[in-house]
Amino acid sequence: MNVTAVESSTLRTIGYDGSLALLRLEFQSRAVYDYFEVPVVVFESLVSASSVGACFNAMVRGCFRYERVFPLAAEQGQGGER
């Protein structure tokens, strides 16, 4: 997985596995989410965006199936994104 650290008040790192079309985002809160069936152009747009948070909101949030990887929902007692 290709992982890139980003300057953002929303995200810490952005990872992408092209063979799986898997986007992994680590938020500033340290929560990590996997997004499924994400085209590589979305990853490329995120890592090159002048506003990573705005790009996330426009191109990722609400657009792809996702799953929280860390911490697991049961560990925090909550579900949901971020």
C-alpha positions in Angstrom: 0.0 0.0 0.0 1.3 3.4 -1.0 0.9 5.7 2.1 1.4 9.5 2.0 1.5 11.9 4.9 -0.5 15.0 4.2 -0.8 18.6 5.6 -4.4 18.8 6.6 -6.6 19.6 9.6 -8.8 16.7 8.7 -6.4 13.9 7.6 -3.0 12.6 8.7 -2.2 10.0 6.0 -3.7 8.7 2.8 -3.0 5.2 1.6 -4.0 3.4 -1.6 -3.7 -0.2 -2.9 -4.4 -0.2 -6.6 -4.8 -3.9 -6.8 -7.7 -3.8 -4.4 -8.9 -0.3 -5.3 -8.7 0.3 -1.5 -8.3 3.8 -0.1 -7.2 4.0 3.6 -7.5 7.3 5.4 -6.1 8.1 8.8 -7.9 11.1 10.3 -6.3 13.6 12.8 -8.3 11.8 15.5 -6.2 8.7 14.7 -9.3 6.9 13.4 -8.5 4.8 10.3 -11.1 4.0 7.7 -10.9 1.8 4.5 -12.9 2.9 1.5 -13.7 0.3 -1.1 -13.8 0.3 -4.9 -12.1 3.7 -5.1 -10.6 4.7 -8.4 -6.9 5.7 -8.4 -7.8 9.2 -9.6 -9.5 9.8 -6.2 -6.2 9.0 -4.4 -4.2 11.1 -6.8 -6.7 14.0 -6.3 -6.5 13.8 -2.5 -2.7 13.8 -2.3 -2.4 16.7 -4.7 -5.2 18.8 -3.4 -4.6 22.3 -2.0 -7.4 21.5 0.5 -7.3 17.8 1.4 -10.4 18.2 3.7 -12.5 19.8 0.9 -11.4 17.2 -1.6 -12.3 14.4 0.9 -15.8 16.0 1.3 -16.3 16.3 -2.4 -14.9 13.1 -3.7 -15.0 10.5 -0.9 -17.5 11.3 1.9 -20.8 9.6 1.1 -19.5 8.2 -2.2 -18.0 4.8 -1.3 -18.7 1.9 1.1 -16.3 2.2 4.1 -15.3 0.4 7.2 -13.6 1.6 10.3 -10.3 -0.2 10.8 -8.9 1.4 13.9 -10.1 1.8 16.6 -12.8 -0.7 16.0 -16.3 0.5 16.7 -16.7 -1.9 19.6 -13.5 -0.5 21.1 -14.9 3.0 21.1 -18.5 2.0 21.7 -19.6 4.1 18.7 -20.1 3.7 14.9 -19.9 6.2 12.2 -17.3 8.1 10.3 -14.6 10.2 12.0 
